[in-house]
Amino acid sequence: RLFRGEYTDANGIPNFDVDLLEHLENTLTVTQSECVELAVTLRDDYGITDLQDYQDVFAYQSEEYNWESEFAEHVGEDYLNTDFPTFIVIDWQATWDCNLRYDYSVLEYSDGVILLHNN
């Protein structure tokens, strides 16, 4: 295990779910200290204390500059089929700005963002 007890209280009880910390480190490719910072934010701001809680609300993760339109396109593709006319132009940024941004919380980290479904 990557987190071997560095984050335990005086009685040896883990302060954070090790599976969550390892998942964050592996999927976001961030340092262990940043994983702990993210875990603190997830716990304090969103009530997420373990990997299962995180997976229940996780929507998307991106390291792109234009992550809003990238995410809107990702969501929109579920609604488009192969018969969708190619002459129609979709403004993915406007889709995010006008509609999707209200349904998700954005958690920024050093290299990108994590989007969480709002409850």
Secondary structure, DSSP 8 states (H G I E B T S, - for coil): ----STTB-TTS-BSS-HHHHHHHHHHH---HHHHHHHHHHHHHHH---SHHHHHHHEEEEE--TTHHHHHHHHHHTTT--TTS-TT----HHHHHHHTGGGSEEEEEETTEEEEEE--
